[in-house]
């Protein structure tokens, strides 16, 4: 009887360590703190990587849900069609959940000093875990 309980304790310890690792990974995707400034830096770096010209980035009011808080960020950019696709793919690879919403692409003629061929307006939505 004692040996059975001891073996269960060892298994419980292993399970506990596994669950702690899973929790840590989940907190990367759905953090407990806003950390919006770090997210904006990552978005900006990704934009620079793909030659995105940001005309505006503006965090919006938070939207409280039952278990989490949505944080929308409105963006307006000038770029090339393929650069936009690469940029959005990069955002999808972030550890933190970032959703693209209401993507509106407008083609434009290149102007002197601005060779980009599209303007895109959209909203990024990220989330944080809602504290009790």
Secondary structure, DSSP 8 states (H G I E B T S, - for coil): -HHHHHHHHHHHHHHHHHHHHHHHHHHHHS-SS--HHHHHHHHHHHHHHTT-EEEEEEEEEEEE-SSEEEEEEEEEEEE-HHHHHHHHHHHHTSSS-EEEEEEEEEE---BTTB---EEEEEEEEEEEE---
